[in-house]
Amino acid sequence: MKNPISQLNFFFISSITVILIWMMSTSVKGYVRTDLNAFPLQEYEAHYAVTWLGVYAGKSVHKLHRQTNGHYHYEAKTEPHMRILPYHYVESSDFAWQNGQIVPQNYFYNIQEGAKRKKGNVSFDWKSNKIRNTHIKQPWEAALTLGTQDKLTQTLCLRQALLNKSPSLEFMVAEQDKLKNYTFIVLGNERLQTKLGLLDTIKVEHISRKGHRTTMWFAKKYEYLPVKMTQSRKGKQVANGEIVSFTPILAPV
């Protein structure tokens, strides 16, 4: 007989992962950009709260900042609230901003899901146009094409596409050992009450290959900052994520 706690953990983790992976970026009105070649979304630290079946289940902290070499570092750390749900996520992405595009360099992940652990580094070799993950049991390599993103930077690309009113919301994403195509559909506009106040948002949906529906709300006032997300399975909402606070890192004037 399968352990019911293990099954509960797996169901929760697979639901909460989707919620947290999208809640990755923020900005604030009044940001002063002194470098026109800099990444157009502001550096920040943001906090999100996640609930599962209506119960507070965990927190996630996300940070975006510019490095001394001119590239950007983007990271997310997620921890549980309930001890019976043993999971821990640390993910980070280093990327460059070149010719108006996000160009990933490295995506690192260290994930614990119950007794399972996943750790690796997806490297983007733009000189040889190869993408690799050699830090896994079966090393992976694939052809790399311009526009390919990692699991963190694709959220920033989605924000950019909404900001620019792009008709295409489709992205190729490199995961641990595979390439996946992510497609989003705009459902419409909605006024939403959040911890940041009453906001006009655009509602976007992604449906996975398994039929899981992930719905996201992006705040227009804050450069399409993601402020809420839900995931439904078989018509039932199982997870919810909402922004709690953010601290902008202002560029020097």
Secondary structure as UniProt FT lines:
FT   HELIX           4..22
FT   TURN            29..30
FT   TURN            36..37
FT   STRAND          43..52
FT   TURN            53..54
FT   STRAND          55..66
FT   TURN            68..69
FT   STRAND          72..80
FT   TURN            83..84
FT   STRAND          87..98
FT   TURN            99..100
FT   STRAND          101..113
FT   TURN            114..115
FT   STRAND          116..125
FT   TURN            126..129
FT   STRAND          130..133
FT   STRAND          140..143
FT   TURN            146..147
FT   STRAND          149..150
FT   TURN            151..152
FT   HELIX           153..163
FT   TURN            164..165
FT   STRAND          170..174
FT   STRAND          179..183
FT   STRAND          185..194
FT   TURN            195..196
FT   STRAND          197..207
FT   TURN            209..210
FT   STRAND          213..219
FT   HELIX           220..222
FT   STRAND          225..233
FT   TURN            234..235
FT   STRAND          236..249
//
